[in-house]
Amino acid sequence: MTPQLLSAYTATTCLGHGLEAMLAALRAGRSGLRPCAFETVRLDTWIGEVAAVDAQKLPKTLAAYDCRNNRLAALALEADGFGERVRAAAARYGKRRIGVFLGTSTAGILQTELAYRRRDPASGALPDDFNYRTTHNAFSLAEFTRAYFALEGPAFSVSTACSSSAKVFAAAARLLACGVIDAAVVGGVDSLCLTTLYGFASLELTSSRPCRPYDATRDGISVAEGAAFALLERAPARAPAGAVLLLGSGESSDAYHMSAPHPEGLGARLAMESALRSAGLATADIDYINLHGTATPANDTAEGKAVAALFGSRVACSSTKGATGHTLGAAGAVEAVICALALTHDLLPGSPGTATPDPALPLAYLLHSRDGHIRRALSNSFGFGGSNCSLILGVAT
């Protein structure tokens, strides 16, 4: 694929608002996970909750979109000067030439959960002030973001579970290559709700401790929320030194099982191989892998087998979900931003919470963050139903 420039990017997670907070936490090996005290949930588990989401106010003109997911989006859009960069791009290219492509898993489902508590006791009707289209609907996120910047280009939401906000990078790159748009706001947002917390608990996939990706005693995920965005533009013929580039993407669908990965990591391997072909790179060209690494026994085993088969034990790798938790539909974008920070700050991120890497998975797994010069990073995002996406990012020299 033709390399695309990440001319701006930002992330907001339980580690804090913006890149500075995320970078400081990654360097220190600090986790943002806390015992679950969200809403009315009573579960013995740890979660990643973003501070100040409830205090975020939407502009009056966008009041119809008010829900936790869009408030989290608004909170993140103005971090790190990202909003200013999007507005500058709109002035440069025109509002119709900027696309908005965002990933989410549950969108504003919390708003529906809250509405159900206020049903009419006689008829069961939902309250009149509940608007499904602008809150719960998956497209609400993309529509809200487009309206937030008054953009007029193409927009869509992708909801393929945990690969959602990785796949939008690939989709935007294709539209840029075709000349349909000149820039794209890409990324993802997922917010906490009762459906995901109780849902993952019912599947026996949550841990009663902070998650421990790739640990020999791992026993489940830590559900989290987060938002991450990037502004993609065509890379100049000679990108400035230090610029972050999207070099390649790979997607696959193994459809092995509704919620379990292929035991040998078939879909994961296909996605990584496709990303390498897309970027015109060999396995030896990758310096760091941000693993999907959810900390469930099946997921880490399947991904670990696929990575070991392709890369052996040469490439430094880690899952950063021990720091951020599993941000579900936002994970792909959050971890793409983490890779961008790793590339621009000579950082090899560690894996907070992990103590003893699984000896059955022979990888160069990083327990602690350390300095390390890397030029290309691969980021994995694998979702329920076998929807897989791998991204390769690099830094211009």
ZIHU-V560697 format. One record per residue. RES is the residue in one small letter. SS is DSSP state (alpha for helix, beta for strand, coil for the rest). OMEGA is omega in whole degrees, -180 to 180 (* if undefined). Layout:
res-><RES	RES>
ss-><SS	SS>
omega-><OMEGA	OMEGA>
This chain:
res-><m	t	p	q	l	l	s	a	y	t	a	t	t	c	l	g	h	g	l	e	a	m	l	a	a	l	r	a	g	r	s	g	l	r	p	c	a	f	e	t	v	r	l	d	t	w	i	g	e	v	a	a	v	d	a	q	k	l	p	k	t	l	a	a	y	d	c	r	n	n	r	l	a	a	l	a	l	e	a	d	g	f	g	e	r	v	r	a	a	a	a	r	y	g	k	r	r	i	g	v	f	l	g	t	s	t	a	g	i	l	q	t	e	l	a	y	r	r	r	d	p	a	s	g	a	l	p	d	d	f	n	y	r	t	t	h	n	a	f	s	l	a	e	f	t	r	a	y	f	a	l	e	g	p	a	f	s	v	s	t	a	c	s	s	s	a	k	v	f	a	a	a	a	r	l	l	a	c	g	v	i	d	a	a	v	v	g	g	v	d	s	l	c	l	t	t	l	y	g	f	a	s	l	e	l	t	s	s	r	p	c	r	p	y	d	a	t	r	d	g	i	s	v	a	e	g	a	a	f	a	l	l	e	r	a	p	a	r	a	p	a	g	a	v	l	l	l	g	s	g	e	s	s	d	a	y	h	m	s	a	p	h	p	e	g	l	g	a	r	l	a	m	e	s	a	l	r	s	a	g	l	a	t	a	d	i	d	y	i	n	l	h	g	t	a	t	p	a	n	d	t	a	e	g	k	a	v	a	a	l	f	g	s	r	v	a	c	s	s	t	k	g	a	t	g	h	t	l	g	a	a	g	a	v	e	a	v	i	c	a	l	a	l	t	h	d	l	l	p	g	s	p	g	t	a	t	p	d	p	a	l	p	l	a	y	l	l	h	s	r	d	g	h	i	r	r	a	l	s	n	s	f	g	f	g	g	s	n	c	s	l	i	l	g	v	a	t>
ss-><coil	coil	coil	beta	beta	beta	beta	beta	beta	beta	beta	beta	beta	coil	coil	beta	beta	coil	alpha	alpha	alpha	alpha	alpha	alpha	alpha	alpha	alpha	alpha	coil	coil	coil	coil	coil	beta	beta	coil	coil	coil	coil	coil	coil	coil	coil	coil	coil	beta	beta	beta	coil	coil	coil	coil	coil	coil	coil	coil	coil	coil	coil	alpha	alpha	alpha	alpha	alpha	alpha	coil	coil	alpha	alpha	alpha	alpha	alpha	alpha	alpha	alpha	alpha	alpha	coil	alpha	alpha	alpha	alpha	alpha	alpha	alpha	alpha	alpha	alpha	alpha	alpha	alpha	alpha	alpha	coil	alpha	alpha	alpha	beta	beta	beta	beta	beta	beta	coil	coil	coil	coil	coil	alpha	alpha	alpha	alpha	alpha	alpha	alpha	alpha	coil	coil	coil	coil	coil	coil	coil	coil	coil	coil	coil	coil	coil	coil	coil	coil	coil	coil	coil	coil	coil	coil	alpha	alpha	alpha	alpha	alpha	alpha	alpha	alpha	alpha	alpha	coil	coil	coil	coil	coil	coil	beta	beta	beta	beta	coil	coil	alpha	alpha	alpha	alpha	alpha	alpha	alpha	alpha	alpha	alpha	alpha	alpha	alpha	alpha	alpha	alpha	alpha	alpha	coil	coil	coil	coil	beta	beta	beta	beta	beta	beta	beta	beta	coil	coil	coil	alpha	alpha	alpha	alpha	alpha	alpha	alpha	alpha	alpha	coil	coil	coil	beta	coil	coil	coil	coil	coil	coil	coil	coil	beta	coil	coil	coil	coil	coil	beta	coil	beta	beta	coil	beta	beta	beta	beta	beta	beta	beta	beta	beta	coil	coil	coil	coil	coil	coil	coil	coil	coil	beta	beta	beta	beta	beta	beta	beta	beta	beta	beta	coil	coil	coil	coil	coil	coil	coil	coil	coil	coil	coil	coil	alpha	alpha	alpha	alpha	alpha	alpha	alpha	alpha	alpha	alpha	alpha	alpha	alpha	alpha	coil	coil	coil	alpha	alpha	alpha	coil	coil	beta	beta	beta	coil	coil	coil	coil	coil	coil	alpha	alpha	alpha	alpha	alpha	alpha	alpha	alpha	alpha	alpha	alpha	alpha	alpha	alpha	alpha	coil	coil	coil	coil	beta	beta	beta	coil	coil	alpha	alpha	alpha	alpha	coil	beta	coil	alpha	alpha	alpha	alpha	alpha	alpha	alpha	alpha	alpha	alpha	alpha	alpha	alpha	alpha	alpha	alpha	alpha	coil	coil	beta	beta	coil	coil	coil	coil	coil	coil	coil	coil	beta	coil	coil	coil	coil	coil	coil	beta	beta	coil	coil	coil	coil	beta	beta	coil	coil	coil	coil	beta	beta	beta	beta	beta	beta	beta	beta	alpha	alpha	alpha	beta	beta	beta	beta	beta	beta	beta	beta	beta	coil	coil>
omega-><175	-180	177	-176	168	-174	175	177	-177	177	176	-179	176	176	180	-178	173	-173	-178	179	180	-179	180	-180	179	179	-177	-176	-175	177	176	-177	180	175	-174	174	-175	174	-179	-174	176	-180	177	-179	178	-178	174	-178	179	-179	169	178	-178	-179	-179	179	176	174	-178	-179	-179	-176	-180	-178	-172	174	-176	-177	-179	174	177	177	-179	178	-177	-175	-178	177	175	180	-176	180	179	-180	177	179	178	178	179	178	-177	-174	-171	-174	-178	-176	179	179	177	-176	-171	180	175	179	-177	177	-176	-176	177	-180	176	177	179	179	180	178	-177	178	175	-175	-178	-175	-176	-179	177	-177	-177	-177	178	-180	-178	-172	-174	-180	-175	-178	-179	-179	179	-177	-180	180	178	-178	177	179	-179	-180	-179	178	-176	180	179	-179	171	174	174	178	179	-178	-168	174	-170	-172	166	-177	-179	175	-180	-180	180	180	179	-179	175	-179	-180	-179	180	-179	177	178	-179	168	-180	178	-179	178	169	-178	-178	175	-178	-178	-179	-178	179	180	179	177	180	176	-179	-179	180	179	175	177	172	-174	-176	-177	175	176	180	-178	-179	-178	175	-173	168	-178	-177	175	180	178	177	-178	173	173	-179	176	176	179	175	-179	176	-179	180	180	179	179	179	-176	167	-174	-177	177	178	-179	177	176	-178	176	-177	-174	-178	-176	-179	177	172	-172	178	178	-177	-179	178	-179	179	180	179	178	179	178	179	178	-180	-179	-176	-176	174	180	-179	-179	-178	-177	-178	176	170	-175	174	167	-177	-178	168	-179	-175	-176	-176	178	-179	-180	-179	178	-179	-180	180	-180	-178	-169	-175	180	-176	-169	175	-178	177	168	-179	179	172	177	-173	-166	180	-177	171	-177	178	-171	-179	-180	179	-175	170	177	176	177	178	177	179	-179	-174	-179	178	-175	170	-174	177	-174	180	179	-180	-178	-177	180	-179	-178	179	-179	-173	-179	174	-171	-177	175	-175	178	176	177	178	-178	178	-180	-179	-179	176	-179	-178	175	-175	-174	174	179	178	176	-170	177	175	178	174	177	178	179	-180	-179	*>
